[in-house]
Amino acid sequence: MADSRLDTLRQHARPVGGLALACLVLATTIACTSAPPPDESGWLEQLVDDRGLKDEFFREASDSPIPVERRGALLPINYYEPDQAFRVPAALEVSPEEEIFEIPYSTGEIFPMQRVGVLKFAINGQPMQLAALAEAPVRSIEALFIMFKDDTNDSDTYGGGRYIELPRTATGHYELDFNRAFNPNCYYDESWECPVPPRENWLSIPIHAGERLAPGFGVPHSTPPQTENDTRAPPTQQP
């Protein structure tokens, strides 16, 4: 598996007590209102290939987030069938305020994260947006980190939400592919701690795309501890 794909699997979660999230660089401020349609060439083949590579990594790698005793129940990873309806163009509007929020993690700990921009897109003609966040203070960014909840959580997908990572573009145009939505590492092993999506990233529709709960596994581990206020916290002053 290419290094960039391995990095995607390792980021945005950490062993409890471990190092903070990798901070990634926001380059030029970009404000976009529209994006070109996604490239159709080789999309399905690449998606299927990447899913196979991820299964292999999770099964064989020494730093797999899945404990050995759970691999039989959790692998191969369970997915929705690929669906082009959940693969849409998106445009990034960089947040000029660069607000910092207190974001709960799966363990109940609170950490500051900074909004680096908002992705605007539409699904079935319905306008939507998701905030891209990074651990504060942001020093560098090579990819947008998107975490979200939707109406499939707890019943069919991980209750703590799912993640998407998008390689940064110079144009601010992105292909937002929910078929690539993945579970946080803390779904597989509670010894990891993972950020929980803020309320502004709770979508009001079911996203039947990407990773699902494993059959017969996941419900006991699907919902992380709740904080007193399961909402986006007010902005705090930068240190």
C-alpha atoms as a printed R data frame, in Angstrom:
    type eleno elety resid chain resno       x       y       z
1   ATOM     1    CA   MET     A     1   0.000   0.000   0.000
2   ATOM     2    CA   ALA     A     2   1.305   3.475  -0.830
3   ATOM     3    CA   ASP     A     3   2.557   5.606   2.055
4   ATOM     4    CA   SER     A     4  -0.252   8.139   1.585
5   ATOM     5    CA   ARG     A     5  -2.877   5.421   2.037
6   ATOM     6    CA   LEU     A     6  -1.153   4.080   5.137
7   ATOM     7    CA   ASP     A     7  -1.077   7.599   6.570
8   ATOM     8    CA   THR     A     8  -4.832   7.883   6.059
9   ATOM     9    CA   LEU     A     9  -5.373   4.707   8.084
10  ATOM    10    CA   ARG     A    10  -3.147   5.905  10.928
11  ATOM    11    CA   GLN     A    11  -4.230   9.534  11.274
12  ATOM    12    CA   HIS     A    12  -7.041  11.119  13.265
13  ATOM    13    CA   ALA     A    13  -6.850   8.638  16.102
14  ATOM    14    CA   ARG     A    14  -4.184   7.815  18.621
15  ATOM    15    CA   PRO     A    15  -3.528   5.373  21.422
16  ATOM    16    CA   VAL     A    16  -4.749   6.764  24.724
17  ATOM    17    CA   GLY     A    17  -1.959   8.855  26.156
18  ATOM    18    CA   GLY     A    18  -0.162   8.915  22.808
19  ATOM    19    CA   LEU     A    19   0.932  11.748  20.567
20  ATOM    20    CA   ALA     A    20  -1.510  14.332  19.260
21  ATOM    21    CA   LEU     A    21  -3.027  14.214  15.805
22  ATOM    22    CA   ALA     A    22  -0.588  14.972  13.041
23  ATOM    23    CA   CYS     A    23  -0.961  18.659  12.235
24  ATOM    24    CA   LEU     A    24  -1.140  19.214   8.607
25  ATOM    25    CA   VAL     A    25  -0.308  23.188   6.353
26  ATOM    26    CA   LEU     A    26  -3.032  25.403   5.102
27  ATOM    27    CA   ALA     A    27  -1.448  27.212   2.183
28  ATOM    28    CA   THR     A    28  -3.183  29.964   0.213
29  ATOM    29    CA   THR     A    29  -6.628  31.101   1.357
30  ATOM    30    CA   ILE     A    30  -9.198  29.821  -1.143
31  ATOM    31    CA   ALA     A    31 -12.868  30.693  -1.536
32  ATOM    32    CA   CYS     A    32 -14.809  28.713  -4.130
33  ATOM    33    CA   THR     A    33 -18.470  28.454  -4.915
34  ATOM    34    CA   SER     A    34 -18.547  25.656  -7.477
35  ATOM    35    CA   ALA     A    35 -16.559  22.605  -8.473
36  ATOM    36    CA   PRO     A    36 -16.266  20.482 -11.597
37  ATOM    37    CA   PRO     A    37 -17.885  17.018 -11.670
38  ATOM    38    CA   PRO     A    38 -15.756  14.078 -10.456
39  ATOM    39    CA   ASP     A    39 -13.549  12.192 -12.897
40  ATOM    40    CA   GLU     A    40 -15.274   8.929 -13.848
41  ATOM    41    CA   SER     A    41 -12.224   7.066 -15.195
42  ATOM    42    CA   GLY     A    42 -11.220   4.060 -13.123
43  ATOM    43    CA   TRP     A    43 -13.190   5.155 -10.050
44  ATOM    44    CA   LEU     A    44 -14.793   1.814  -9.206
45  ATOM    45    CA   GLU     A    45 -11.659  -0.216  -9.907
46  ATOM    46    CA   GLN     A    46  -9.573   2.044  -7.670
47  ATOM    47    CA   LEU     A    47 -12.149   1.955  -4.891
48  ATOM    48    CA   VAL     A    48 -12.313  -1.853  -4.890
49  ATOM    49    CA   ASP     A    49  -8.517  -2.098  -5.026
50  ATOM    50    CA   ASP     A    50  -8.079   0.289  -2.102
51  ATOM    51    CA   ARG     A    51 -10.594  -1.652  -0.017
52  ATOM    52    CA   GLY     A    52  -8.648  -4.846  -0.623
53  ATOM    53    CA   LEU     A    53  -5.386  -3.153   0.344
54  ATOM    54    CA   LYS     A    54  -6.930  -1.841   3.552
55  ATOM    55    CA   ASP     A    55  -8.186  -5.309   4.518
56  ATOM    56    CA   GLU     A    56  -4.697  -6.676   3.921
57  ATOM    57    CA   PHE     A    57  -3.097  -3.953   6.001
58  ATOM    58    CA   PHE     A    58  -5.552  -4.395   8.881
59  ATOM    59    CA   ARG     A    59  -5.058  -8.162   8.808
60  ATOM    60    CA   GLU     A    60  -1.266  -8.361   8.445
61  ATOM    61    CA   ALA     A    61   0.382  -5.128   9.639
62  ATOM    62    CA   SER     A    62   2.093  -5.034  13.012
63  ATOM    63    CA   ASP     A    63   0.478  -1.649  13.689
64  ATOM    64    CA   SER     A    64  -3.027  -2.675  12.623
65  ATOM    65    CA   PRO     A    65  -5.632  -0.945  14.816
66  ATOM    66    CA   ILE     A    66  -7.636  -4.195  15.073
67  ATOM    67    CA   PRO     A    67  -6.560  -6.510  17.904
68  ATOM    68    CA   VAL     A    68  -5.665 -10.003  16.688
69  ATOM    69    CA   GLU     A    69  -8.539 -11.603  18.573
70  ATOM    70    CA   ARG     A    70 -11.091  -9.368  16.810
71  ATOM    71    CA   ARG     A    71  -9.850  -9.714  13.248
72  ATOM    72    CA   GLY     A    72 -11.986 -12.753  12.528
73  ATOM    73    CA   ALA     A    73 -15.132 -10.810  13.444
74  ATOM    74    CA   LEU     A    74 -14.180  -7.476  11.884
75  ATOM    75    CA   LEU     A    75 -12.481  -8.497   8.632
76  ATOM    76    CA   PRO     A    76 -13.057  -8.138   5.806
77  ATOM    77    CA   ILE     A    77 -14.413  -4.664   6.514
78  ATOM    78    CA   ASN     A    78 -18.135  -4.388   5.857
79  ATOM    79    CA   TYR     A    79 -19.136  -1.750   3.275
80  ATOM    80    CA   TYR     A    80 -22.197  -0.428   1.531
81  ATOM    81    CA   GLU     A    81 -22.226  -1.177  -2.173
82  ATOM    82    CA   PRO     A    82 -20.467   1.567  -4.180
83  ATOM    83    CA   ASP     A    83 -22.941   4.293  -5.094
84  ATOM    84    CA   GLN     A    84 -22.172   7.200  -7.418
85  ATOM    85    CA   ALA     A    85 -24.950   9.260  -5.802
86  ATOM    86    CA   PHE     A    86 -22.693   9.709  -2.766
87  ATOM    87    CA   ARG     A    87 -19.724  10.897  -4.830
88  ATOM    88    CA   VAL     A    88 -20.148  14.606  -5.410
89  ATOM    89    CA   PRO     A    89 -18.141  17.722  -6.279
90  ATOM    90    CA   ALA     A    90 -17.443  20.061  -3.356
91  ATOM    91    CA   ALA     A    91 -15.965  23.533  -2.993
92  ATOM    92    CA   LEU     A    92 -13.865  24.684  -0.059
93  ATOM    93    CA   GLU     A    93 -14.464  28.035   1.569
94  ATOM    94    CA   VAL     A    94 -11.587  28.767   3.922
95  ATOM    95    CA   SER     A    95 -12.674  30.178   7.273
96  ATOM    96    CA   PRO     A    96 -11.067  33.616   7.720
97  ATOM    97    CA   GLU     A    97 -11.669  33.541  11.484
98  ATOM    98    CA   GLU     A    98  -9.911  30.170  11.927
99  ATOM    99    CA   GLU     A    99 -12.065  29.527  14.983
100 ATOM   100    CA   ILE     A   100 -10.904  27.080  17.633
101 ATOM   101    CA   PHE     A   101 -13.421  24.752  19.262
102 ATOM   102    CA   GLU     A   102 -13.324  22.307  22.153
103 ATOM   103    CA   ILE     A   103 -13.979  18.896  20.570
104 ATOM   104    CA   PRO     A   104 -14.760  15.787  22.657
105 ATOM   105    CA   TYR     A   105 -12.866  12.592  21.974
106 ATOM   106    CA   SER     A   106 -14.212   9.066  22.349
107 ATOM   107    CA   THR     A   107 -12.690   8.795  25.840
108 ATOM   108    CA   GLY     A   108 -14.498  11.923  27.046
109 ATOM   109    CA   GLU     A   109 -11.334  14.031  26.952
110 ATOM   110    CA   ILE     A   110 -11.611  17.480  25.360
111 ATOM   111    CA   PHE     A   111  -9.057  18.833  22.879
112 ATOM   112    CA   PRO     A   112  -8.908  22.076  20.854
113 ATOM   113    CA   MET     A   113  -9.458  21.781  17.112
114 ATOM   114    CA   GLN     A   114  -9.411  24.555  14.541
115 ATOM   115    CA   ARG     A   115 -11.737  24.999  11.585
116 ATOM   116    CA   VAL     A   116  -9.679  25.427   8.423
117 ATOM   117    CA   GLY     A   117 -12.638  25.726   6.062
118 ATOM   118    CA   VAL     A   118 -16.094  24.537   5.045
119 ATOM   119    CA   LEU     A   119 -16.830  22.149   2.178
120 ATOM   120    CA   LYS     A   120 -20.045  23.008   0.335
121 ATOM   121    CA   PHE     A   121 -21.772  20.371  -1.780
122 ATOM   122    CA   ALA     A   122 -25.171  18.891  -2.622
123 ATOM   123    CA   ILE     A   123 -26.642  15.381  -2.436
124 ATOM   124    CA   ASN     A   124 -29.735  14.726  -4.547
125 ATOM   125    CA   GLY     A   125 -30.057  18.468  -5.042
126 ATOM   126    CA   GLN     A   126 -30.023  19.215  -1.300
127 ATOM   127    CA   PRO     A   127 -27.335  21.783  -0.330
128 ATOM   128    CA   MET     A   128 -25.095  20.690   2.542
129 ATOM   129    CA   GLN     A   129 -21.803  21.577   4.140
130 ATOM   130    CA   LEU     A   130 -19.178  20.012   6.397
131 ATOM   131    CA   ALA     A   131 -16.450  21.740   8.357
132 ATOM   132    CA   ALA     A   132 -12.845  20.626   7.860
133 ATOM   133    CA   LEU     A   133 -10.988  20.593  11.174
134 ATOM   134    CA   ALA     A   134  -7.414  20.097  12.353
135 ATOM   135    CA   GLU     A   135  -5.854  19.881  15.793
136 ATOM   136    CA   ALA     A   136  -5.018  23.352  17.016
137 ATOM   137    CA   PRO     A   137  -2.790  25.176  16.476
138 ATOM   138    CA   VAL     A   138  -2.725  24.393  12.744
139 ATOM   139    CA   ARG     A   139   0.843  24.446  11.444
140 ATOM   140    CA   SER     A   140   0.559  22.685   8.122
141 ATOM   141    CA   ILE     A   141  -2.078  20.860   6.126
142 ATOM   142    CA   GLU     A   142  -1.688  18.455   3.260
143 ATOM   143    CA   ALA     A   143  -5.208  17.019   3.492
144 ATOM   144    CA   LEU     A   144  -8.662  18.028   4.697
145 ATOM   145    CA   PHE     A   145  -9.948  16.028   7.655
146 ATOM   146    CA   ILE     A   146 -13.734  15.657   7.621
147 ATOM   147    CA   MET     A   147 -15.640  13.899  10.397
148 ATOM   148    CA   PHE     A   148 -19.402  13.544  10.229
149 ATOM   149    CA   LYS     A   149 -22.477  11.890  11.657
150 ATOM   150    CA   ASP     A   150 -25.616  10.901   9.747
151 ATOM   151    CA   ASP     A   151 -28.902   9.047  10.151
152 ATOM   152    CA   THR     A   152 -27.295   5.598   9.792
153 ATOM   153    CA   ASN     A   153 -25.307   5.933  13.033
154 ATOM   154    CA   ASP     A   154 -25.861   3.263  15.718
155 ATOM   155    CA   SER     A   155 -28.247   1.252  13.539
156 ATOM   156    CA   ASP     A   156 -25.928   0.486  10.623
157 ATOM   157    CA   THR     A   157 -22.749   2.515  11.097
158 ATOM   158    CA   TYR     A   158 -20.487   3.465  13.977
159 ATOM   159    CA   GLY     A   159 -22.334   5.647  16.482
160 ATOM   160    CA   GLY     A   160 -19.377   7.968  16.939
161 ATOM   161    CA   GLY     A   161 -19.459   9.003  13.287
162 ATOM   162    CA   ARG     A   162 -17.124   8.372  10.387
163 ATOM   163    CA   TYR     A   163 -14.229  10.181   8.726
164 ATOM   164    CA   ILE     A   164 -13.137  11.219   5.234
165 ATOM   165    CA   GLU     A   165  -9.729  12.551   4.253
166 ATOM   166    CA   LEU     A   166  -9.232  14.588   1.078
167 ATOM   167    CA   PRO     A   167  -5.798  15.442  -0.365
168 ATOM   168    CA   ARG     A   168  -5.539  19.243  -0.486
169 ATOM   169    CA   THR     A   169  -5.933  20.886  -3.871
170 ATOM   170    CA   ALA     A   170  -4.652  24.260  -5.057
171 ATOM   171    CA   THR     A   171  -8.014  25.113  -6.647
172 ATOM   172    CA   GLY     A   172 -10.310  24.478  -3.681
173 ATOM   173    CA   HIS     A   173 -12.280  21.963  -5.775
174 ATOM   174    CA   TYR     A   174 -12.699  18.497  -4.265
175 ATOM   175    CA   GLU     A   175 -14.278  15.150  -4.986
176 ATOM   176    CA   LEU     A   176 -16.216  14.339  -1.834
177 ATOM   177    CA   ASP     A   177 -16.691  10.581  -2.000
178 ATOM   178    CA   PHE     A   178 -18.679   9.139   0.891
179 ATOM   179    CA   ASN     A   179 -17.904   5.676  -0.486
180 ATOM   180    CA   ARG     A   180 -14.516   6.284   1.138
181 ATOM   181    CA   ALA     A   181 -15.948   7.158   4.569
182 ATOM   182    CA   PHE     A   182 -14.105   5.096   7.183
183 ATOM   183    CA   ASN     A   183 -14.507   4.150  10.825
184 ATOM   184    CA   PRO     A   184 -12.296   5.689  13.499
185 ATOM   185    CA   ASN     A   185  -9.749   3.316  14.999
186 ATOM   186    CA   CYS     A   186 -11.613   3.406  18.320
187 ATOM   187    CA   TYR     A   187 -14.421   1.391  16.700
188 ATOM   188    CA   TYR     A   188 -11.992  -1.512  16.387
189 ATOM   189    CA   ASP     A   189 -10.183  -1.029  19.694
190 ATOM   190    CA   GLU     A   190 -11.299   1.115  22.645
191 ATOM   191    CA   SER     A   191  -7.670   1.790  23.624
192 ATOM   192    CA   TRP     A   192  -7.626   4.424  20.867
193 ATOM   193    CA   GLU     A   193  -9.115   7.872  21.359
194 ATOM   194    CA   CYS     A   194 -10.789   9.564  18.414
195 ATOM   195    CA   PRO     A   195 -12.411  12.981  17.879
196 ATOM   196    CA   VAL     A   196 -16.204  13.022  17.775
197 ATOM   197    CA   PRO     A   197 -17.900  15.067  15.018
198 ATOM   198    CA   PRO     A   198 -19.205  18.457  16.191
199 ATOM   199    CA   ARG     A   199 -22.920  19.118  15.786
200 ATOM   200    CA   GLU     A   200 -22.339  21.316  12.735
201 ATOM   201    CA   ASN     A   201 -21.133  18.140  10.980
202 ATOM   202    CA   TRP     A   202 -24.265  16.101  11.696
203 ATOM   203    CA   LEU     A   203 -25.968  15.469   8.361
204 ATOM   204    CA   SER     A   204 -29.764  15.220   8.340
205 ATOM   205    CA   ILE     A   205 -29.908  12.375   5.803
206 ATOM   206    CA   PRO     A   206 -28.687   8.762   5.844
207 ATOM   207    CA   ILE     A   207 -25.348   8.271   4.071
208 ATOM   208    CA   HIS     A   208 -25.595   4.719   2.721
209 ATOM   209    CA   ALA     A   209 -21.977   4.673   1.587
210 ATOM   210    CA   GLY     A   210 -18.603   3.727   3.005
211 ATOM   211    CA   GLU     A   211 -17.832   1.530   5.998
212 ATOM   212    CA   ARG     A   212 -20.589  -0.137   8.018
213 ATOM   213    CA   LEU     A   213 -20.769  -2.028  11.286
214 ATOM   214    CA   ALA     A   214 -19.488  -5.571  11.036
215 ATOM   215    CA   PRO     A   215 -22.298  -8.182  11.082
216 ATOM   216    CA   GLY     A   216 -22.818  -9.307  14.661
217 ATOM   217    CA   PHE     A   217 -20.231  -6.885  16.000
218 ATOM   218    CA   GLY     A   218 -20.079  -3.209  16.723
219 ATOM   219    CA   VAL     A   219 -23.223  -2.271  18.588
220 ATOM   220    CA   PRO     A   220 -21.597  -2.639  22.049
221 ATOM   221    CA   HIS     A   221 -18.691  -0.533  20.796
222 ATOM   222    CA   SER     A   222 -20.558   1.803  18.492
223 ATOM   223    CA   THR     A   223 -21.281   4.867  20.624
224 ATOM   224    CA   PRO     A   224 -18.497   6.740  22.421
225 ATOM   225    CA   PRO     A   225 -19.002   8.306  25.839
226 ATOM   226    CA   GLN     A   226 -21.087  11.486  25.658
227 ATOM   227    CA   THR     A   227 -19.965  14.799  27.071
228 ATOM   228    CA   GLU     A   228 -22.277  17.133  28.978
229 ATOM   229    CA   ASN     A   229 -22.878  19.185  25.824
230 ATOM   230    CA   ASP     A   230 -22.794  17.077  22.684
231 ATOM   231    CA   THR     A   231 -22.655  20.161  20.486
232 ATOM   232    CA   ARG     A   232 -20.083  22.399  18.931
233 ATOM   233    CA   ALA     A   233 -18.531  24.366  21.763
234 ATOM   234    CA   PRO     A   234 -18.115  28.165  21.608
235 ATOM   235    CA   PRO     A   235 -14.832  29.353  20.114
236 ATOM   236    CA   THR     A   236 -11.926  29.802  22.496
237 ATOM   237    CA   GLN     A   237  -9.047  32.215  22.315
238 ATOM   238    CA   GLN     A   238  -5.899  30.958  20.627
239 ATOM   239    CA   PRO     A   239  -3.040  30.356  23.068
